[in-house]
Amino acid sequence: MIPFNKPYLTGKETIYIEDAVKSGKISGNGKYTKKCQEYFESNYGFKKCLLTTSCTDALEMAAILCNVEPGDEVIVPSYTFVSTALAFVRQGAKIVFADSRKDHPGIDEDIIETLITSKTKAIVPVHYAGVACDMDKIMSLADKYNLFVVEDAAQAIDSFYTGADGVKRALGSIGHLSAFSFHETKNIISGEGGMLCINDERFSKRAEIIWEKGTNRAEFFRGEVNKYGWVDTGSSFLPSEVTAAFLWAQIENLQFIQAKRKAIWEKYYKLFSQPTENDFSLPFIPDYASNNAHMFYLVCENLQQRTELINKLKDNDILAVFHYLSLHKSEFYQAKHDGRELPECDRYSDCLVRLPMFFELTDEEIQMVWEVIRTPVSK
């Protein structure tokens, strides 16, 4: 059986976890939390990083920091994971769903302006598959209409955007705020885990308070105040040192992991660039974006073809999966949607298939996937 995903372990995870446990400081914001946060701040240009228990929590913190309230509107792509929208729904926002691009599942940047109203508070671009949205267009709109930009960079660790000015920036460092995931399906992992990145310094102090259950506890432990108490809203967003210790072992090997994943992605791409008896679209990466090899996907001609392809792979002990269902058609939010058709989101929901993608995937297994897919399936 070739699984869809297999978490990669560097061998240091349990060593660092044991060290954290023996230190007597395992509740969070200890040595390993600080090491992880400092690494990302130093290497990717994030002004401030806070580890969280999940990317969902990081997005919820972002919604609080943006002061999203009932009556506000937030523009979100429909083709994304539920957390992208849910974080803002919990604050009472109305979600205004945007369609995907024709050439990529990411948000169609050219229609965002048509969705902006006097009630719009934020734009939440999702860097699908770790491939950058056109952040020049998005940040220009944010400046024009005085909006916040929260990058959903769940899949985008170690991925970059090169703007019109020629400057290469890490995804997650461009918007006012950003959120990352270290779920076991991501490039580097901690089982469950995430990170909020703050790029606008006016949010830094409050973010730390929200992170610490609405208290100024972090300031107290740094000796900046002589006591701490309840000063704002917040929740228990801070992960334990056990989670941070696991993540640190992954961070130490980030470039090694990335090199292997990129080699796997390139092997897939080279094979699927050959003529086949089936019609598929391959992943598209704009000139301004880098590829962090988070996933490899194909876009089939229709739902029937994808269903038959997934079943065919399963019959050959290969697990491939479809991805998101359009959120504007979800049971929870469909009645609240404004009724606009979002055909590209629906096309990806029906036609996109993700192939096995993990560190230990071998050349022989990649070849096996290719051999199964290259033979005909119905259209």
MOVENPE-V274108 format. One record per residue. N is the residue number from 1. RES is the residue in one small letter. PSI is psi in radians with two decimals (999 if undefined). Layout:
BEGIN
n=N res=RES psi=PSI
n=N res=RES psi=PSI
END
This chain:
BEGIN
n=1 res=m psi=2.27
n=2 res=i psi=1.92
n=3 res=p psi=2.86
n=4 res=f psi=-0.70
n=5 res=n psi=2.56
n=6 res=k psi=1.98
n=7 res=p psi=2.37
n=8 res=y psi=2.32
n=9 res=l psi=2.32
n=10 res=t psi=-0.37
n=11 res=g psi=-0.26
n=12 res=k psi=-0.17
n=13 res=e psi=-0.90
n=14 res=t psi=-0.50
n=15 res=i psi=-0.80
n=16 res=y psi=-0.61
n=17 res=i psi=-0.76
n=18 res=e psi=-0.72
n=19 res=d psi=-0.73
n=20 res=a psi=-0.76
n=21 res=v psi=-0.78
n=22 res=k psi=-0.38
n=23 res=s psi=-0.33
n=24 res=g psi=0.03
n=25 res=k psi=1.64
n=26 res=i psi=0.05
n=27 res=s psi=-0.13
n=28 res=g psi=2.79
n=29 res=n psi=0.61
n=30 res=g psi=-2.66
n=31 res=k psi=-0.83
n=32 res=y psi=-0.60
n=33 res=t psi=-0.82
n=34 res=k psi=-0.69
n=35 res=k psi=-0.76
n=36 res=c psi=-0.84
n=37 res=q psi=-0.74
n=38 res=e psi=-0.60
n=39 res=y psi=-0.86
n=40 res=f psi=-0.65
n=41 res=e psi=-0.70
n=42 res=s psi=-0.60
n=43 res=n psi=-0.32
n=44 res=y psi=0.03
n=45 res=g psi=0.28
n=46 res=f psi=2.35
n=47 res=k psi=-0.66
n=48 res=k psi=2.37
n=49 res=c psi=2.47
n=50 res=l psi=2.06
n=51 res=l psi=2.53
n=52 res=t psi=2.95
n=53 res=t psi=-0.25
n=54 res=s psi=2.91
n=55 res=c psi=-0.58
n=56 res=t psi=-0.80
n=57 res=d psi=-0.69
n=58 res=a psi=-0.72
n=59 res=l psi=-0.66
n=60 res=e psi=-0.69
n=61 res=m psi=-0.73
n=62 res=a psi=-0.72
n=63 res=a psi=-0.70
n=64 res=i psi=-0.79
n=65 res=l psi=-0.57
n=66 res=c psi=0.01
n=67 res=n psi=0.71
n=68 res=v psi=2.29
n=69 res=e psi=2.88
n=70 res=p psi=2.34
n=71 res=g psi=-0.38
n=72 res=d psi=2.66
n=73 res=e psi=2.46
n=74 res=v psi=2.23
n=75 res=i psi=2.15
n=76 res=v psi=2.45
n=77 res=p psi=2.50
n=78 res=s psi=-0.52
n=79 res=y psi=1.47
n=80 res=t psi=3.03
n=81 res=f psi=2.65
n=82 res=v psi=-0.55
n=83 res=s psi=-0.57
n=84 res=t psi=-0.74
n=85 res=a psi=-0.71
n=86 res=l psi=-0.66
n=87 res=a psi=-0.60
n=88 res=f psi=-0.53
n=89 res=v psi=-0.67
n=90 res=r psi=-0.42
n=91 res=q psi=-0.01
n=92 res=g psi=0.11
n=93 res=a psi=2.68
n=94 res=k psi=2.22
n=95 res=i psi=2.21
n=96 res=v psi=1.89
n=97 res=f psi=2.43
n=98 res=a psi=2.62
n=99 res=d psi=2.91
n=100 res=s psi=2.89
n=101 res=r psi=2.74
n=102 res=k psi=-0.53
n=103 res=d psi=-0.03
n=104 res=h psi=2.55
n=105 res=p psi=-0.18
n=106 res=g psi=2.94
n=107 res=i psi=2.47
n=108 res=d psi=1.76
n=109 res=e psi=-0.47
n=110 res=d psi=-0.20
n=111 res=i psi=-0.08
n=112 res=i psi=-0.76
n=113 res=e psi=-0.56
n=114 res=t psi=-0.28
n=115 res=l psi=-0.15
n=116 res=i psi=2.31
n=117 res=t psi=-3.11
n=118 res=s psi=-0.25
n=119 res=k psi=-0.09
n=120 res=t psi=2.28
n=121 res=k psi=-0.62
n=122 res=a psi=2.75
n=123 res=i psi=2.35
n=124 res=v psi=1.48
n=125 res=p psi=2.46
n=126 res=v psi=2.14
n=127 res=h psi=1.39
n=128 res=y psi=2.34
n=129 res=a psi=0.35
n=130 res=g psi=0.22
n=131 res=v psi=2.22
n=132 res=a psi=2.44
n=133 res=c psi=2.89
n=134 res=d psi=1.61
n=135 res=m psi=-0.39
n=136 res=d psi=-0.80
n=137 res=k psi=-0.77
n=138 res=i psi=-0.78
n=139 res=m psi=-0.54
n=140 res=s psi=-0.73
n=141 res=l psi=-0.70
n=142 res=a psi=-0.74
n=143 res=d psi=-0.73
n=144 res=k psi=-0.69
n=145 res=y psi=0.15
n=146 res=n psi=0.96
n=147 res=l psi=2.74
n=148 res=f psi=2.59
n=149 res=v psi=2.12
n=150 res=v psi=1.92
n=151 res=e psi=2.10
n=152 res=d psi=1.67
n=153 res=a psi=0.56
n=154 res=a psi=-0.68
n=155 res=q psi=0.15
n=156 res=a psi=0.40
n=157 res=i psi=2.39
n=158 res=d psi=0.62
n=159 res=s psi=2.71
n=160 res=f psi=2.79
n=161 res=y psi=2.32
n=162 res=t psi=2.01
n=163 res=g psi=3.11
n=164 res=a psi=-0.40
n=165 res=d psi=-0.03
n=166 res=g psi=0.00
n=167 res=v psi=2.30
n=168 res=k psi=2.15
n=169 res=r psi=2.51
n=170 res=a psi=2.41
n=171 res=l psi=2.43
n=172 res=g psi=-0.19
n=173 res=s psi=0.06
n=174 res=i psi=-0.82
n=175 res=g psi=3.02
n=176 res=h psi=-0.65
n=177 res=l psi=2.80
n=178 res=s psi=2.79
n=179 res=a psi=2.36
n=180 res=f psi=2.76
n=181 res=s psi=2.48
n=182 res=f psi=0.54
n=183 res=h psi=2.75
n=184 res=e psi=-0.22
n=185 res=t psi=-0.03
n=186 res=k psi=3.07
n=187 res=n psi=-0.81
n=188 res=i psi=2.59
n=189 res=i psi=2.84
n=190 res=s psi=0.41
n=191 res=g psi=-1.40
n=192 res=e psi=2.52
n=193 res=g psi=2.82
n=194 res=g psi=-3.01
n=195 res=m psi=2.35
n=196 res=l psi=2.30
n=197 res=c psi=2.30
n=198 res=i psi=2.03
n=199 res=n psi=-0.21
n=200 res=d psi=2.00
n=201 res=e psi=-0.32
n=202 res=r psi=-0.27
n=203 res=f psi=-0.20
n=204 res=s psi=-0.89
n=205 res=k psi=-0.79
n=206 res=r psi=-0.63
n=207 res=a psi=-0.74
n=208 res=e psi=-0.61
n=209 res=i psi=-0.81
n=210 res=i psi=-0.68
n=211 res=w psi=-0.60
n=212 res=e psi=0.79
n=213 res=k psi=0.49
n=214 res=g psi=0.25
n=215 res=t psi=2.85
n=216 res=n psi=0.67
n=217 res=r psi=-0.71
n=218 res=a psi=-0.69
n=219 res=e psi=-0.66
n=220 res=f psi=-0.80
n=221 res=f psi=-0.35
n=222 res=r psi=-0.04
n=223 res=g psi=0.30
n=224 res=e psi=-0.39
n=225 res=v psi=2.70
n=226 res=n psi=-0.05
n=227 res=k psi=2.81
n=228 res=y psi=2.70
n=229 res=g psi=-2.99
n=230 res=w psi=2.01
n=231 res=v psi=-0.16
n=232 res=d psi=3.10
n=233 res=t psi=2.95
n=234 res=g psi=-2.95
n=235 res=s psi=-3.04
n=236 res=s psi=1.26
n=237 res=f psi=-0.24
n=238 res=l psi=2.18
n=239 res=p psi=2.91
n=240 res=s psi=2.88
n=241 res=e psi=-0.45
n=242 res=v psi=-0.80
n=243 res=t psi=-0.78
n=244 res=a psi=-0.65
n=245 res=a psi=-0.74
n=246 res=f psi=-0.82
n=247 res=l psi=-0.65
n=248 res=w psi=-0.65
n=249 res=a psi=-0.61
n=250 res=q psi=-0.76
n=251 res=i psi=-0.71
n=252 res=e psi=-0.46
n=253 res=n psi=0.30
n=254 res=l psi=-0.86
n=255 res=q psi=-0.57
n=256 res=f psi=-0.79
n=257 res=i psi=-0.77
n=258 res=q psi=-0.72
n=259 res=a psi=-0.72
n=260 res=k psi=-0.76
n=261 res=r psi=-0.71
n=262 res=k psi=-0.63
n=263 res=a psi=-0.70
n=264 res=i psi=-0.79
n=265 res=w psi=-0.79
n=266 res=e psi=-0.61
n=267 res=k psi=-0.81
n=268 res=y psi=-0.89
n=269 res=y psi=-0.72
n=270 res=k psi=-0.75
n=271 res=l psi=-0.81
n=272 res=f psi=-0.10
n=273 res=s psi=-0.21
n=274 res=q psi=2.67
n=275 res=p psi=2.45
n=276 res=t psi=3.04
n=277 res=e psi=0.07
n=278 res=n psi=2.66
n=279 res=d psi=2.01
n=280 res=f psi=2.67
n=281 res=s psi=2.44
n=282 res=l psi=2.85
n=283 res=p psi=2.45
n=284 res=f psi=2.31
n=285 res=i psi=1.96
n=286 res=p psi=2.80
n=287 res=d psi=-0.51
n=288 res=y psi=-0.10
n=289 res=a psi=2.63
n=290 res=s psi=3.02
n=291 res=n psi=2.03
n=292 res=n psi=0.13
n=293 res=a psi=0.72
n=294 res=h psi=-0.73
n=295 res=m psi=2.81
n=296 res=f psi=2.22
n=297 res=y psi=2.81
n=298 res=l psi=2.63
n=299 res=v psi=1.98
n=300 res=c psi=3.04
n=301 res=e psi=-0.56
n=302 res=n psi=3.09
n=303 res=l psi=-0.72
n=304 res=q psi=-0.78
n=305 res=q psi=-0.76
n=306 res=r psi=-0.75
n=307 res=t psi=-0.79
n=308 res=e psi=-0.62
n=309 res=l psi=-0.82
n=310 res=i psi=-0.73
n=311 res=n psi=-0.68
n=312 res=k psi=-0.76
n=313 res=l psi=-0.75
n=314 res=k psi=-0.70
n=315 res=d psi=-0.38
n=316 res=n psi=0.39
n=317 res=d psi=0.69
n=318 res=i psi=2.17
n=319 res=l psi=1.96
n=320 res=a psi=2.73
n=321 res=v psi=2.67
n=322 res=f psi=3.06
n=323 res=h psi=-2.18
n=324 res=y psi=2.65
n=325 res=l psi=2.36
n=326 res=s psi=2.21
n=327 res=l psi=-0.48
n=328 res=h psi=-0.25
n=329 res=k psi=0.18
n=330 res=s psi=2.69
n=331 res=e psi=-0.64
n=332 res=f psi=-0.68
n=333 res=y psi=-0.11
n=334 res=q psi=-0.75
n=335 res=a psi=-0.38
n=336 res=k psi=-0.26
n=337 res=h psi=2.62
n=338 res=d psi=0.07
n=339 res=g psi=-0.12
n=340 res=r psi=2.45
n=341 res=e psi=2.42
n=342 res=l psi=1.35
n=343 res=p psi=-0.60
n=344 res=e psi=-0.70
n=345 res=c psi=-0.78
n=346 res=d psi=-0.61
n=347 res=r psi=-0.78
n=348 res=y psi=-0.66
n=349 res=s psi=-0.65
n=350 res=d psi=-0.48
n=351 res=c psi=-0.31
n=352 res=l psi=2.36
n=353 res=v psi=2.32
n=354 res=r psi=2.30
n=355 res=l psi=2.81
n=356 res=p psi=2.34
n=357 res=m psi=1.82
n=358 res=f psi=2.83
n=359 res=f psi=-0.72
n=360 res=e psi=0.17
n=361 res=l psi=2.21
n=362 res=t psi=2.85
n=363 res=d psi=-0.65
n=364 res=e psi=-0.68
n=365 res=e psi=-0.69
n=366 res=i psi=-0.77
n=367 res=q psi=-0.67
n=368 res=m psi=-0.75
n=369 res=v psi=-0.79
n=370 res=w psi=-0.78
n=371 res=e psi=-0.66
n=372 res=v psi=-0.73
n=373 res=i psi=-0.54
n=374 res=r psi=-0.34
n=375 res=t psi=2.74
n=376 res=p psi=2.50
n=377 res=v psi=2.85
n=378 res=s psi=2.76
n=379 res=k psi=999
END
